[in-house]
Amino acid sequence: ERQIISQVTIPPTAYTLRSTSTTPEHQKCKSLPPEHIQKAVNALSKFGFCILRRLYPPGIIQPYAKAVLSDLQSAIQVLRKRNIELLEPGLGEREPLSHRELAMREDLRVDLRYGPALHDLLYPQSSENCPIANHPTILEILSQVF
């Protein structure tokens, strides 16, 4: 896993780390140099994902992290009502299955997607209100992969 993580992680450059305290949060998102974009394209093509470290400032990412944790807590509660224990595998009466919102990869490892809190952040009424939508670096990476 560590070897794969090192292959898919795109480190920040000095340029991406540079920002002033007076710059509005939505303007602190920087582009990556071409060689880092190519590494991301290669990782996405080979492994299906890449990690773009510090592409966004923490203030923009925090609401998304909170939304994912909220959705995970909700999923855990719903599954417990159905006698499925996500946090203590084997203790529930039933084994977790893959669902549209959540897929169990192995004990204590799940893919969470389409949760209501995250959905509301990712798909607001207007994409102009979504600070991570249409980032030029992400659009460039995706255009090269697809």
Backbone bond lengths (Angstrom), bond angles and torsions (degrees), N, CA, C in turn:
res aa  C-N    CA-C-N  psi(-1)  N-CA   C-N-CA  omega(-1)  CA-C   N-CA-C  phi
1 E - - - 1.440 - - 1.523 111.59 -
2 R 1.321 116.82 -41.39 1.471 119.57 -179.37 1.522 111.08 -63.45
3 Q 1.307 116.26 -36.73 1.468 119.98 179.05 1.534 109.89 -65.27
4 I 1.315 116.49 -43.70 1.468 119.93 178.50 1.530 109.97 -64.57
5 I 1.318 117.22 -44.34 1.469 120.31 179.67 1.526 110.16 -58.52
6 S 1.318 117.57 -40.53 1.473 119.05 179.75 1.533 111.46 -67.37
7 Q 1.328 117.02 -28.66 1.463 120.47 179.78 1.527 112.93 -78.99
8 V 1.323 116.96 -25.48 1.464 119.86 -175.77 1.528 113.14 -103.69
9 T 1.320 117.39 -6.16 1.466 120.62 -177.82 1.519 110.23 -89.50
10 I 1.318 114.90 126.06 1.459 121.53 178.64 1.527 106.36 -103.16
11 P 1.328 117.06 112.90 1.466 119.18 -176.02 1.527 111.38 -74.82
12 P 1.316 116.76 156.84 1.456 119.27 176.31 1.525 111.00 -73.81
13 T 1.291 115.65 152.46 1.461 120.30 174.34 1.523 107.96 -100.31
14 A 1.309 116.21 169.66 1.466 119.87 176.35 1.526 109.77 -57.64
15 Y 1.330 116.48 -36.61 1.460 120.33 -179.58 1.525 111.67 -64.17
16 T 1.346 116.47 -43.12 1.459 118.82 -178.42 1.521 111.49 -70.69
17 L 1.319 117.24 -25.73 1.452 120.32 -179.65 1.524 112.69 -82.13
18 R 1.334 116.01 -21.43 1.456 120.22 -177.27 1.521 110.61 -76.13
19 S 1.294 116.07 124.24 1.466 120.47 170.98 1.517 107.13 -161.61
20 T 1.283 116.55 151.42 1.458 120.12 -179.47 1.507 109.61 -98.93
21 S 1.297 115.56 157.13 1.460 119.76 -178.94 1.524 111.68 -68.51
22 T 1.327 117.53 -15.95 1.462 119.86 -179.72 1.527 112.41 -90.83
23 T 1.331 117.45 -7.09 1.460 120.67 179.56 1.519 109.54 -76.02
24 P 1.331 118.78 128.94 1.475 119.85 176.90 1.525 110.77 -58.03
25 E 1.329 116.49 147.04 1.466 121.79 -176.85 1.524 112.57 -50.90
26 H 1.339 118.17 -46.39 1.464 120.13 -174.95 1.527 112.18 -68.59
27 Q 1.326 118.47 -16.20 1.459 120.49 178.73 1.520 112.34 -94.59
28 K 1.346 117.85 -4.21 1.455 120.89 -179.26 1.529 112.16 -80.43
29 C 1.321 118.40 -11.83 1.460 121.86 178.99 1.519 108.35 -70.10
30 K 1.305 116.26 120.55 1.460 121.41 -175.07 1.523 111.24 -107.99
31 S 1.307 115.04 163.66 1.457 120.88 175.03 1.521 109.38 -90.08
32 L 1.310 115.73 161.67 1.459 121.58 177.43 1.519 109.62 -102.01
33 P 1.331 116.68 154.58 1.463 119.42 175.93 1.535 110.39 -68.81
34 P 1.335 117.36 159.34 1.472 120.97 -176.38 1.525 114.53 -54.61
35 E 1.325 118.66 -37.72 1.473 119.31 -178.80 1.527 111.88 -68.32
36 H 1.324 117.35 -30.76 1.467 119.87 176.20 1.523 110.58 -75.83
37 I 1.306 116.84 -36.45 1.463 120.06 175.71 1.523 109.75 -62.56
38 Q 1.332 117.15 -41.08 1.461 120.68 179.15 1.527 111.12 -64.44
39 K 1.337 117.11 -39.76 1.468 120.20 177.63 1.528 109.86 -63.02
40 A 1.331 117.20 -40.16 1.468 120.70 177.87 1.524 110.92 -65.22
41 V 1.326 116.98 -41.88 1.470 121.62 177.50 1.527 109.77 -59.91
42 N 1.328 116.71 -45.84 1.466 121.12 179.89 1.531 111.15 -62.33
43 A 1.336 116.30 -44.34 1.466 120.31 -179.93 1.522 111.16 -64.10
44 L 1.321 116.73 -44.90 1.460 120.81 -179.29 1.527 110.68 -64.42
45 S 1.321 116.59 -38.93 1.467 120.70 179.30 1.525 111.81 -68.34
46 K 1.324 116.78 -40.10 1.464 120.80 -175.66 1.528 113.11 -83.02
47 F 1.343 116.69 -44.66 1.460 120.68 -172.16 1.526 114.14 -107.76
48 G 1.322 117.97 -14.12 1.450 120.98 -179.18 1.515 114.33 87.48
49 F 1.329 117.11 1.83 1.462 120.82 176.57 1.523 109.64 -158.47
50 C 1.313 114.81 161.66 1.455 121.16 172.08 1.523 107.50 -146.77
51 I 1.315 115.67 158.50 1.456 121.85 -179.99 1.521 107.27 -114.66
52 L 1.312 116.38 117.91 1.460 121.92 -179.48 1.526 107.44 -103.56
53 R 1.328 115.53 90.02 1.465 120.55 -175.70 1.520 111.39 -67.09
54 R 1.310 114.46 129.86 1.459 123.71 173.64 1.530 114.42 59.60
55 L 1.306 117.16 26.15 1.463 119.29 175.51 1.526 109.63 -67.50
56 Y 1.330 115.24 -35.46 1.454 121.46 177.51 1.528 108.86 -111.72
57 P 1.308 117.38 146.83 1.471 119.15 174.68 1.534 110.19 -69.95
58 P 1.330 117.17 152.66 1.470 120.70 -177.75 1.525 113.73 -54.66
59 G 1.314 118.34 -34.34 1.458 120.72 -178.81 1.514 113.50 -61.84
60 I 1.319 116.81 -28.12 1.464 120.47 177.84 1.524 110.97 -81.85
61 I 1.328 117.35 -35.25 1.465 122.26 -175.10 1.527 112.48 -79.54
62 Q 1.322 118.47 -31.61 1.463 121.76 -174.95 1.524 114.36 -51.33
63 P 1.330 120.00 -46.30 1.478 118.24 179.25 1.534 112.67 -60.45
64 Y 1.319 117.58 -33.18 1.463 121.03 179.29 1.526 110.58 -70.84
65 A 1.327 116.82 -40.38 1.463 120.73 177.27 1.524 110.05 -62.03
66 K 1.319 116.45 -44.11 1.471 120.43 178.99 1.529 110.86 -63.97
67 A 1.315 117.07 -38.92 1.465 120.65 179.48 1.530 110.74 -64.07
68 V 1.323 117.28 -42.78 1.467 120.57 179.68 1.522 110.16 -63.66
69 L 1.332 117.33 -43.81 1.464 119.91 179.11 1.526 111.17 -64.21
70 S 1.316 116.68 -38.16 1.460 120.65 176.91 1.526 110.90 -63.31
71 D 1.323 116.13 -45.36 1.468 120.23 178.65 1.533 111.40 -63.77
72 L 1.320 116.89 -38.63 1.464 120.08 178.49 1.521 110.49 -64.82
73 Q 1.332 117.53 -43.80 1.466 120.75 177.64 1.527 110.72 -60.28
74 S 1.318 116.42 -41.90 1.465 120.19 178.07 1.519 111.04 -62.61
75 A 1.329 116.79 -43.29 1.469 120.69 179.04 1.519 110.95 -63.10
76 I 1.317 117.05 -42.24 1.474 120.92 178.71 1.521 110.20 -59.40
77 Q 1.333 117.18 -44.46 1.467 120.83 -179.21 1.525 112.05 -65.46
78 V 1.333 116.96 -43.08 1.468 120.45 179.22 1.526 110.16 -63.28
79 L 1.332 116.90 -43.54 1.462 119.94 -179.39 1.522 111.80 -66.87
80 R 1.319 117.89 -36.84 1.473 120.41 177.49 1.523 111.21 -60.91
81 K 1.326 116.75 -37.55 1.468 120.20 178.06 1.525 110.67 -64.31
82 R 1.327 115.82 -22.33 1.465 121.30 179.78 1.535 111.52 -101.53
83 N 1.357 115.94 16.82 1.469 123.11 178.49 1.523 113.11 61.96
84 I 1.328 115.02 35.78 1.460 120.78 174.86 1.519 106.86 -118.37
85 E 1.321 116.32 122.47 1.458 121.35 -177.19 1.525 109.90 -104.53
86 L 1.320 115.91 110.19 1.454 121.60 -176.89 1.526 112.02 -80.11
87 L 1.321 117.22 -37.44 1.464 121.28 -174.99 1.521 114.15 -85.91
88 E 1.337 116.54 -18.11 1.459 120.46 177.98 1.527 108.76 -132.26
89 P 1.342 115.44 78.56 1.469 120.05 -176.11 1.528 112.22 -54.75
90 G 1.308 114.74 138.85 1.454 120.85 179.03 1.521 113.98 93.10
91 L 1.325 118.13 -17.02 1.461 120.84 -179.76 1.512 112.82 -85.87
92 G 1.305 116.91 -23.95 1.462 119.72 178.49 1.515 110.59 -76.15
93 E 1.319 115.46 162.01 1.463 120.25 178.58 1.522 111.94 -73.82
94 R 1.333 115.72 -24.46 1.462 120.35 -178.23 1.518 109.43 -126.81
95 E 1.320 116.20 154.20 1.460 122.16 176.02 1.524 109.71 -86.27
96 P 1.325 117.12 144.22 1.468 118.86 177.57 1.520 111.59 -68.61
97 L 1.302 115.51 142.31 1.453 122.36 175.63 1.520 108.64 -109.34
98 S 1.291 116.77 169.79 1.454 119.78 174.33 1.520 109.18 -82.74
99 H 1.303 114.66 136.78 1.447 122.20 178.92 1.529 107.85 -126.78
100 R 1.308 116.46 171.59 1.463 120.42 178.17 1.524 110.63 -57.82
101 E 1.311 117.47 -41.42 1.454 122.32 -175.48 1.520 113.78 -84.17
102 L 1.325 117.47 -27.97 1.456 120.87 -171.89 1.524 109.84 -146.60
103 A 1.312 116.21 134.78 1.463 120.84 176.27 1.526 108.46 -127.00
104 M 1.316 116.85 129.92 1.454 122.18 178.88 1.526 108.47 -85.91
105 R 1.320 116.82 116.83 1.471 121.07 -179.97 1.519 111.33 -85.42
106 E 1.321 115.61 -45.64 1.458 123.63 174.65 1.517 105.49 -164.24
107 D 1.313 118.37 178.14 1.460 119.97 -178.69 1.526 110.49 -52.58
108 L 1.317 115.44 128.07 1.463 124.92 176.94 1.532 114.08 64.93
109 R 1.329 117.89 17.32 1.465 121.64 176.08 1.517 108.49 -131.57
110 V 1.316 115.16 115.07 1.453 120.09 -178.22 1.513 110.32 -131.03
111 D 1.302 115.20 154.50 1.465 122.07 168.49 1.512 105.76 -102.23
112 L 1.305 115.90 121.91 1.458 121.22 178.91 1.511 107.97 -110.53
113 R 1.320 115.96 125.22 1.455 120.08 -179.57 1.526 108.75 -147.85
114 Y 1.291 115.77 155.32 1.459 122.10 177.14 1.526 114.11 64.37
115 G 1.319 118.49 22.86 1.455 119.81 174.75 1.520 109.52 -68.95
116 P 1.314 117.95 150.66 1.469 120.07 -174.81 1.528 114.08 -62.55
117 A 1.327 118.76 -40.62 1.471 120.26 -178.66 1.527 110.76 -66.87
118 L 1.330 116.84 -44.23 1.462 119.79 178.65 1.525 110.68 -67.36
119 H 1.320 116.52 -40.02 1.466 120.74 178.90 1.519 110.85 -57.55
120 D 1.333 117.04 -43.21 1.463 120.27 -179.12 1.522 112.02 -62.79
121 L 1.337 116.85 -34.12 1.465 119.68 177.75 1.525 112.12 -76.09
122 L 1.319 116.41 -39.98 1.462 120.07 -176.58 1.521 112.89 -75.43
123 Y 1.319 116.68 -29.27 1.455 120.44 -176.24 1.529 111.07 -126.11
124 P 1.332 116.78 65.20 1.468 118.60 177.96 1.531 110.18 -69.85
125 Q 1.310 116.33 174.77 1.463 120.89 -179.92 1.524 111.48 -55.51
126 S 1.319 116.91 -36.16 1.462 121.81 179.55 1.518 108.78 -130.74
127 S 1.329 117.43 134.34 1.461 119.97 179.90 1.522 111.54 -65.27
128 E 1.339 117.15 -17.42 1.456 120.02 176.62 1.520 110.84 -66.37
129 N 1.325 117.67 -24.26 1.456 121.73 179.56 1.522 112.99 -85.14
130 C 1.303 117.90 -4.75 1.458 122.37 -178.40 1.526 108.67 -101.13
131 P 1.342 117.78 107.94 1.464 119.66 -173.84 1.523 115.10 -68.13
132 I 1.328 118.73 -14.26 1.460 118.06 179.61 1.523 112.95 -100.26
133 A 1.325 116.65 -6.84 1.471 119.95 -179.63 1.520 110.19 -70.80
134 N 1.299 115.62 143.34 1.467 123.00 172.41 1.519 114.85 61.19
135 H 1.316 117.91 32.20 1.470 120.42 175.25 1.529 108.01 -66.27
136 P 1.340 119.13 129.24 1.466 121.10 -174.88 1.526 113.99 -58.89
137 T 1.309 118.17 -36.21 1.467 120.31 179.44 1.518 110.85 -67.12
138 I 1.310 117.05 -44.85 1.469 120.29 -179.98 1.519 110.46 -65.72
139 L 1.308 117.78 -42.21 1.453 120.58 177.97 1.524 111.28 -62.53
140 E 1.324 117.11 -38.15 1.470 120.68 178.08 1.530 110.31 -65.50
141 I 1.319 117.28 -45.25 1.473 121.20 179.06 1.525 109.98 -60.28
142 L 1.314 116.58 -49.08 1.464 120.08 -178.53 1.523 112.44 -64.15
143 S 1.328 117.30 -37.38 1.460 119.28 179.69 1.529 111.15 -65.40
144 Q 1.303 117.52 -31.37 1.464 120.68 178.80 1.530 112.08 -78.72
145 V 1.320 116.90 -30.07 1.475 120.09 -179.47 1.524 110.57 -80.19
146 F 1.332 116.78 -41.04 1.464 120.40 -175.66 1.499 109.30 -109.14
